[in-house]
């Protein structure tokens, strides 16, 4: 990945994080995507704790699919883990990525699985 792309994403990420803050009532659902995998975490920024995390490497079914289907599995998985931790409402942090493709698929799958944001 070129240095300019990384700098651009970091700049966008910083501007997003000035507005978005996870609380105990509404923790932050953040997304990280690499070329092949996608990960999500539910974070309480006030205490600095990760309440739930899920990634495509943990899901055995995700190894057989690619792209947006993998992101949907991760979205469903993070929603189940978050609900098990007692989290119903979250704030979505796209982490500097465009709300498109895999990031959008993960968010929509998490909504369908019961998270409100």
N, CA, C and O of each residue as an XYZ file, in Angstrom:
468
protein
N       0.850     -1.168      0.000
C       0.000      0.000      0.000
C       0.900      1.237      0.000
O       1.901      1.283      0.714
N       0.548      2.203     -0.780
C       1.407      3.374     -0.876
C       1.327      4.219      0.395
O       0.337      4.180      1.126
N       2.368      4.967      0.633
C       2.458      5.810      1.812
C       1.352      6.864      1.824
O       0.823      7.195      2.885
N       1.000      7.396      0.644
C      -0.047      8.415      0.559
C      -1.403      7.857      0.987
O      -2.176      8.544      1.653
N      -1.686      6.632      0.611
C      -2.955      6.010      1.000
C      -3.031      5.842      2.514
O      -4.066      6.107      3.125
N      -1.933      5.401      3.107
C      -1.904      5.219      4.553
C      -2.061      6.547      5.286
O      -2.782      6.630      6.280
N      -1.386      7.582      4.796
C      -1.508      8.900      5.418
C      -2.933      9.430      5.291
O      -3.458     10.026      6.231
N      -3.548      9.223      4.164
C      -4.920      9.675      3.943
C      -5.868      8.975      4.904
O      -6.727      9.616      5.509
N      -5.715      7.643      5.049
C      -6.576      6.880      5.946
C      -6.368      7.309      7.399
O      -7.332      7.417      8.157
N      -5.126      7.552      7.789
C      -4.841      8.004      9.149
C      -5.467      9.373      9.418
O      -5.977      9.614     10.512
N      -5.434     10.263      8.436
C      -6.036     11.589      8.589
C      -7.554     11.472      8.754
O      -8.139     12.132      9.613
N      -8.184     10.641      7.941
C      -9.625     10.427      8.036
C      -9.963      9.776      9.373
O     -10.929     10.163     10.031
N      -9.167      8.787      9.773
C      -9.375      8.081     11.035
C      -9.326      9.048     12.217
O     -10.154      8.969     13.124
N      -8.348      9.964     12.201
C      -8.211     10.933     13.277
C      -9.420     11.857     13.345
O      -9.908     12.161     14.434
N      -9.901     12.303     12.203
C     -11.053     13.200     12.212
C     -12.317     12.481     12.665
O     -13.176     13.093     13.300
N     -12.446     11.208     12.355
C     -13.592     10.426     12.815
C     -13.532     10.247     14.330
O     -14.547     10.368     15.016
N     -12.332      9.955     14.848
C     -12.182      9.676     16.284
C     -12.336     10.916     17.154
O     -12.538     10.789     18.362
N     -12.246     12.119     16.571
C     -12.530     13.307     17.362
C     -14.010     13.426     17.664
O     -14.393     14.067     18.642
N     -14.842     12.820     16.841
C     -16.296     12.884     17.007
C     -16.828     11.652     17.730
O     -17.689     11.768     18.602
N     -16.325     10.483     17.378
C     -16.844      9.222     17.904
C     -16.076      8.826     19.153
O     -14.845      8.826     19.169
N     -16.821      8.489     20.201
C     -16.219      8.057     21.463
C     -17.110      6.977     22.051
O     -18.320      7.171     22.171
N     -16.534      5.852     22.416
C     -17.297      4.758     23.002
C     -17.487      4.962     24.493
O     -16.537      5.287     25.204
N     -18.707      4.775     24.969
C     -19.003      4.893     26.391
C     -19.439      3.528     26.912
O     -19.510      2.556     26.160
N     -19.727      3.471     28.198
C     -20.190      2.208     28.773
C     -21.572      1.854     28.229
O     -21.875      0.680     28.022
N     -22.413      2.870     27.998
C     -23.755      2.615     27.464
C     -23.727      2.297     25.975
O     -24.456      1.425     25.503
N     -22.871      3.021     25.234
C     -22.740      2.819     23.786
C     -21.273      2.676     23.417
O     -20.625      3.656     23.050
N     -20.743      1.457     23.510
C     -19.337      1.271     23.134
C     -19.131      1.435     21.628
O     -20.086      1.477     20.852
N     -17.883      1.523     21.246
C     -17.509      1.757     19.853
C     -17.254      0.426     19.154
O     -16.477     -0.397     19.636
N     -17.910      0.223     18.019
C     -17.667     -0.949     17.170
C     -16.708     -0.510     16.076
O     -17.083      0.245     15.179
N     -15.468     -0.986     16.151
C     -14.460     -0.582     15.182
C     -14.119     -1.748     14.262
O     -14.202     -2.914     14.649
N     -13.736     -1.407     13.045
C     -13.469     -2.395     12.002
C     -12.034     -2.228     11.515
O     -11.555     -1.108     11.335
N     -11.359     -3.345     11.305
C     -10.064     -3.324     10.635
C     -10.117     -4.349      9.511
O     -10.560     -5.481      9.705
N      -9.664     -3.940      8.348
C      -9.630     -4.892      7.242
C      -8.232     -4.912      6.634
O      -7.587     -3.879      6.456
N      -7.794     -6.126      6.325
C      -6.547     -6.286      5.590
C      -6.926     -6.730      4.185
O      -8.101     -6.702      3.818
N      -5.952     -7.134      3.412
C      -6.272     -7.576      2.050
C      -7.126     -8.836      2.039
O      -7.975     -9.004      1.164
N      -6.906     -9.726      3.011
C      -7.610    -11.009      2.987
C      -8.568    -11.214      4.151
O      -9.511    -11.997      4.033
N      -8.353    -10.536      5.264
C      -9.155    -10.777      6.471
C      -9.862     -9.497      6.909
O      -9.560     -8.406      6.425
N     -10.817     -9.656      7.843
C     -11.525     -8.513      8.417
C     -11.798     -8.817      9.886
O     -12.127     -9.947     10.247
N     -11.657     -7.799     10.722
C     -11.790     -7.957     12.168
C     -12.687     -6.860     12.718
O     -12.802     -5.787     12.126
N     -13.327     -7.136     13.860
C     -14.172     -6.139     14.517
C     -13.994     -6.251     16.025
O     -13.786     -7.340     16.560
N     -14.081     -5.103     16.704
C     -13.976     -5.049     18.157
C     -15.034     -4.111     18.702
O     -15.381     -3.116     18.066
N     -15.545     -4.431     19.881
C     -16.431     -3.540     20.615
C     -15.629     -3.025     21.797
O     -15.200     -3.802     22.651
N     -15.424     -1.697     21.846
C     -14.488     -1.094     22.804
C     -15.203     -0.047     23.655
O     -15.935      0.796     23.137
N     -14.980     -0.113     24.965
C     -15.414      0.924     25.894
C     -14.224      1.858     26.094
O     -13.264      1.504     26.779
N     -14.283      3.048     25.498
C     -13.151      3.975     25.545
C     -12.973      4.624     26.913
O     -11.867      5.045     27.250
N     -14.028      4.712     27.701
C     -13.905      5.323     29.024
C     -12.992      4.491     29.929
O     -12.148      5.037     30.640
N     -13.167      3.181     29.895
C     -12.325      2.296     30.707
C     -11.122      1.779     29.939
O     -10.152      1.316     30.540
N     -11.178      1.853     28.614
C     -10.082      1.343     27.802
C     -10.087     -0.165     27.679
O      -9.029     -0.788     27.583
N     -11.292     -0.767     27.682
C     -11.412     -2.221     27.614
C     -12.096     -2.660     26.321
O     -13.008     -2.002     25.820
N     -11.634     -3.768     25.811
C     -12.304     -4.410     24.688
C     -13.336     -5.364     25.262
O     -12.993     -6.287     26.000
N     -14.607     -5.141     24.923
C     -15.689     -5.952     25.454
C     -15.907     -7.223     24.638
O     -16.245     -8.269     25.190
N     -15.714     -7.131     23.339
C     -15.885     -8.290     22.460
C     -15.025     -8.085     21.221
O     -14.814     -6.959     20.771
N     -14.537     -9.186     20.683
C     -13.779     -9.107     19.433
C     -14.075    -10.338     18.604
O     -14.374    -11.409     19.131
N     -13.987    -10.164     17.307
C     -14.251    -11.265     16.390
C     -13.515    -10.979     15.093
O     -13.429     -9.829     14.662
N     -12.988    -12.014     14.477
C     -12.276    -11.861     13.220
C     -12.539    -13.021     12.291
O     -13.023    -14.075     12.705
N     -12.218    -12.816     11.046
C     -12.472    -13.861     10.061
C     -11.535    -15.042     10.238
O     -11.831    -16.131      9.745
N     -10.418    -14.864     10.924
C      -9.528    -15.998     11.180
C     -10.123    -16.953     12.217
O      -9.825    -18.147     12.197
N     -10.964    -16.436     13.125
C     -11.578    -17.268     14.157
C     -12.717    -18.120     13.600
O     -13.034    -19.176     14.147
N     -13.319    -17.666     12.531
C     -14.482    -18.346     11.955
C     -14.017    -19.363     10.921
O     -13.410    -18.998      9.914
N     -14.298    -20.631     11.167
C     -13.867    -21.680     10.240
C     -14.615    -21.608      8.910
O     -14.048    -21.923      7.864
N     -15.884    -21.196      8.942
C     -16.658    -21.083      7.713
C     -16.145    -19.946      6.834
O     -16.343    -19.968      5.619
N     -15.489    -18.954      7.435
C     -14.981    -17.815      6.672
C     -13.799    -18.194      5.802
O     -13.478    -17.479      4.854
N     -13.150    -19.300      6.105
C     -12.005    -19.716      5.301
C     -12.439    -20.169      3.907
O     -11.643    -20.171      2.968
N     -13.711    -20.553      3.785
C     -14.204    -21.074      2.512
C     -14.824    -20.004      1.614
O     -15.090    -20.258      0.439
N     -15.056    -18.801      2.165
C     -15.656    -17.726      1.378
C     -14.704    -16.534      1.354
O     -13.712    -16.507      2.083
N     -15.008    -15.567      0.527
C     -14.137    -14.395      0.417
C     -14.984    -13.126      0.350
O     -16.195    -13.171      0.134
N     -14.320    -12.012      0.540
C     -14.936    -10.707      0.331
C     -16.071    -10.381      1.274
O     -15.948    -10.521      2.491
N     -17.186     -9.940      0.696
C     -18.299     -9.457      1.500
C     -18.978    -10.579      2.277
O     -19.558    -10.332      3.334
N     -18.916    -11.802      1.773
C     -19.503    -12.921      2.522
C     -18.739    -13.160      3.818
O     -19.341    -13.462      4.849
N     -17.430    -13.028      3.769
C     -16.604    -13.163      4.962
C     -16.944    -12.049      5.948
O     -17.025    -12.291      7.153
N     -17.142    -10.837      5.448
C     -17.480     -9.697      6.304
C     -18.845     -9.891      6.965
O     -19.043     -9.497      8.114
N     -19.777    -10.493      6.242
C     -21.103    -10.762      6.823
C     -21.001    -11.747      7.979
O     -21.674    -11.581      8.996
N     -20.170    -12.766      7.832
C     -19.971    -13.729      8.916
C     -19.359    -13.055     10.149
O     -19.742    -13.355     11.280
N     -18.416    -12.152      9.927
C     -17.789    -11.443     11.033
C     -18.791    -10.498     11.689
O     -18.813    -10.383     12.915
N     -19.618     -9.824     10.899
C     -20.639     -8.935     11.450
C     -21.625     -9.675     12.326
O     -21.994     -9.203     13.401
N     -22.047    -10.828     11.867
C     -22.964    -11.645     12.662
C     -22.281    -12.140     13.937
O     -22.888    -12.141     15.008
N     -21.034    -12.555     13.822
C     -20.292    -13.060     14.978
C     -20.037    -11.998     16.032
O     -20.173    -12.267     17.226
N     -19.667    -10.789     15.606
C     -19.409     -9.730     16.578
C     -20.702     -9.300     17.256
O     -20.688     -8.940     18.433
N     -21.805     -9.332     16.542
C     -23.090     -8.973     17.143
C     -23.477     -9.987     18.218
O     -23.965     -9.605     19.282
N     -23.266    -11.261     17.950
C     -23.590    -12.294     18.936
C     -22.715    -12.164     20.175
O     -23.202    -12.286     21.299
N     -21.418    -11.913     19.970
C     -20.514    -11.764     21.110
C     -20.837    -10.507     21.913
O     -20.773    -10.519     23.142
N     -21.180     -9.431     21.223
C     -21.509     -8.184     21.917
C     -22.790     -8.345     22.728
O     -22.870     -7.878     23.864
N     -23.779     -8.996     22.155
C     -25.029     -9.213     22.886
C     -24.798    -10.126     24.087
O     -25.435     -9.951     25.126
N     -23.904    -11.087     23.958
C     -23.570    -11.954     25.085
C     -22.868    -11.163     26.194
O     -22.975    -11.511     27.370
N     -22.151    -10.101     25.818
C     -21.481     -9.240     26.796
C     -22.419     -8.173     27.352
O     -22.010     -7.358     28.180
N     -23.669     -8.173     26.905
C     -24.652     -7.223     27.417
C     -24.707     -5.908     26.671
O     -25.198     -4.915     27.207
N     -24.214     -5.883     25.448
C     -24.200     -4.655     24.647
C     -25.290     -4.741     23.592
O     -25.321     -5.683     22.801
N     -26.190     -3.753     23.579
C     -27.256     -3.692     22.575
C     -27.024     -2.557     21.576
O     -27.298     -2.702     20.385
N     -26.512     -1.415     22.080
C     -26.304     -0.239     21.235
C     -24.815      0.046     21.121
O     -24.084     -0.027     22.108
N     -24.372      0.369     19.919
C     -22.967      0.708     19.679
C     -22.872      1.943     18.788
O     -23.851      2.360     18.168
N     -21.681      2.512     18.741
C     -21.349      3.581     17.810
C     -20.413      2.964     16.786
O     -19.419      2.339     17.159
N     -20.708      3.126     15.512
C     -19.908      2.480     14.472
C     -18.728      3.350     14.084
O     -18.893      4.524     13.754
N     -17.531      2.766     14.126
C     -16.293      3.430     13.736
C     -15.734      2.697     12.528
O     -15.252      1.571     12.643
N     -15.801      3.336     11.379
C     -15.335      2.680     10.156
C     -13.822      2.735     10.019
O     -13.264      2.175      9.076
N     -13.154      3.405     10.954
C     -11.695      3.371     11.071
C     -10.969      3.931      9.849
O      -9.885      3.463      9.502
N     -11.559      4.919      9.205
C     -10.911      5.553      8.065
C     -11.205      4.906      6.727
O     -10.809      5.433      5.688
N     -11.894      3.772      6.732
C     -12.252      3.109      5.478
C     -13.555      3.690      4.948
O     -14.364      4.207      5.718
N     -13.761      3.608      3.654
C     -15.019      4.038      3.075
C     -16.138      3.099      3.511
O     -15.925      1.894      3.645
N     -17.323      3.648      3.731
C     -18.475      2.822      4.076
C     -18.987      2.199      2.778
O     -19.947      2.671      2.169
N     -18.310      1.124      2.382
C     -18.556      0.526      1.085
C     -17.992     -0.880      1.116
O     -17.016     -1.133      1.823
N     -18.568     -1.782      0.381
C     -18.020     -3.121      0.253
C     -18.030     -3.917      1.533
O     -19.085     -4.119      2.134
N     -16.859     -4.375      1.961
C     -16.754     -5.250      3.141
C     -17.151     -4.547      4.428
O     -17.771     -5.161      5.296
N     -16.807     -3.271      4.569
C     -17.153     -2.529      5.784
C     -18.676     -2.379      5.880
O     -19.251     -2.560      6.953
N     -19.306     -2.059      4.793
C     -20.766     -1.922      4.760
C     -21.440     -3.265      5.016
O     -22.439     -3.324      5.733
N     -20.916     -4.338      4.445
C     -21.489     -5.675      4.644
C     -21.397     -6.094      6.104
O     -22.334     -6.689      6.636
N     -20.284     -5.792      6.757
C     -20.124     -6.113      8.173
C     -21.139     -5.334      9.012
O     -21.775     -5.900      9.901
N     -21.291     -4.045      8.733
C     -22.227     -3.212      9.498
C     -23.666     -3.681      9.333
O     -24.412     -3.756     10.309
N     -24.055     -3.993      8.112
C     -25.427     -4.436      7.875
C     -25.699     -5.789      8.515
O     -26.799     -6.015      9.020
N     -24.731     -6.688      8.507
C     -24.908     -7.988      9.134
C     -25.007     -7.840     10.649
O     -25.771     -8.560     11.291
N     -24.245     -6.919     11.223
C     -24.332     -6.684     12.670
C     -25.687     -6.095     13.041
O     -26.243     -6.433     14.086
N     -26.216     -5.230     12.206
C     -27.562     -4.673     12.442
C     -28.611     -5.764     12.388
O     -29.492     -5.826     13.245
N     -28.520     -6.627     11.384
C     -29.491     -7.704     11.241
C     -29.427     -8.678     12.408
O     -30.440     -9.279     12.766
N     -28.251     -8.845     13.008
C     -28.071     -9.772     14.115
C     -28.474     -9.154     15.460
O     -28.422     -9.830     16.488
N     -28.876     -7.870     15.461
C     -29.439     -7.301     16.670
C     -28.733     -6.118     17.287
O     -29.209     -5.595     18.294
N     -27.618     -5.667     16.732
C     -26.966     -4.477     17.280
C     -27.639     -3.230     16.724
O     -28.016     -3.191     15.553
N     -27.787     -2.220     17.559
C     -28.377     -0.948     17.143
C     -27.301      0.112     17.036
O     -26.589      0.384     18.003
N     -27.180      0.715     15.851
C     -26.286      1.861     15.651
C     -26.701      2.630     14.443
O     -26.074      3.633     14.104
